[in-house]
């Protein structure tokens, strides 16, 4: 096992414990919880046709679902954003051909990285809250929860990116 795999495994386990033990118990304004565990998908190396990110993302969401008793909604949302992350990255960067072997999120200019994080976070949260409420009459609640929780998650993610970038 190389250093990159060990770091990914530690990040995977650490984010699960952080989400379950700390972040799931935060109810800012009564109902806003950050879903910071998706940070794993942002940091996972970008490789062409990499099925491992899909498998790991599914298990990441499934672990959160098991401990949160949320019935698979986190696994579905996490799997979806892992599936669309490369096409979204290509559209944000504006390049069709990304150097998959050398490409990392840290090589992207900050405004484009921020847009990438915002898009994936909103998609994830919209799917989570859409599946949680699953009624057209609750569409306003779904949007409100998506926006408020996404803002909180994006703030935590960008703060964490600054700490990770300083180490590199």
ABEGO torsion letter per residue (X at the ends): XBAAAAAAAAAAAAAAAAAAAAAAABBBGGABBBBAAAAAAAABBBBBGBAAAAAAAAAAAAAAAAAAGAGGAAAAAAAAAAAAAAAAAAAAAGBABBBAAABBAAABBAAAAAAAAAAAAAAAAAAAAAAAAGBAAAAAAAAAAAAAAAAAAAAAAAAAAAAAAAAX
